[in-house]
Amino acid sequence: MSEVIARIEQTRDALLAAFAERDWEAVGELDLECRVCVDEILAEAHEHDAQVRNSLDELLGVYRQLIEVASGERQSLVDEMSQIRQAKNATKVYHLFS
């Protein structure tokens, strides 16, 4: 069990590092690895409930941060695309009157 907990903690640390660098491809790969770790840990969770709960709570905190930042990044892209669309429309209007 401690091996699985160690894996989940290593994966969490790697996920935080990828997140800090905004390496979304690595985040996606590590997300899949986290899912495997969580499945394994849940299969063996009865012996070390407190350890498991603590490890999963910390992982949940990382996911909360990821979701918050990813949502912010997505909104930034939406805003940027909206500005580009407005600029294109303004250019069309300008060309109509010039």
N, C-alpha and C positions, 0 to 999 in steps of 0.2 A: 504494500500500500504506500509506504513512504517513497518508493520509486515512482509511483504514479503521481504522487503529490509533488515530488521534485520535478517531474516532467511538466506538470501543469504550471509550476512556478517559473521554470525556465521558458516555457512558451509564453507566459504572461510577460516576462521581462523582455523577450524578443518582440512581442507584440507592442509593448510600450516604446521600444527603440524604433521600430518601423513606423509607428504612429508619430513619434517625434520628428522623424524625417519626412513624413507625409508620403511614405512609400506604400501606396495603396495596393500595389500588386503583392508585396510581401504581407501586408495586413490580411489580404484575402487568403493567401496560403496558410498563414498562421491561424486564421479563423478556423479553417478546416482541421488543422492539427489540434486546436483547442477543443473542437467538438469530439474528436476521437478520445482525447484525454478525459473529457467530462464523462463520456460514455463508460470508459474504463473505471473511472473513479466511482461512478454511481453503482457499477456492478459489484464493487468491493467495499462500499461505504460503511457497512455496519460496524466494523471494528474500530474505526477512528473517526467517529462522527464530528467531534470538535475540530480536529485537524482539517477534515474535508470541508466543513462549513466555512472555516476561516479562509482556506485556500480559494474556495469558490466565491466567497464574498469579495475577496481582493480581485479576482478575475472579473466579477460583475462590475466592480468599480472601473476597471479599464474599459470594459464595453460601454459603460455609461459615458465615459469621456469620448470614446470613439464616435458614438452616435451623436453626441452634442457637436463635436467638431465637424464630422461629416455632414451633418445637417446645415451647419453654418457655411461650409464650403459649397454645398449644393445651392444654398440661397445666394451666395456670392456669384456663382456661375449664372443663376437665373437673372440676377440684377445686371450682370455684365452683358448677357445676351439681349436683355431688354434695351440697354443703352445702345448696343450695336444696331439693333433694329430701328431705334429712333433716329440714329445717325444716318442710316441708309434711307429712311423716309425723308429726312431733312435734305439729303443730297438730291433725291428725286425731285423734291419741290424746288430746290435751288435751280436745277437744270431746266425745269419747266419755265422758269421766269428769266433765264439768262439767254 
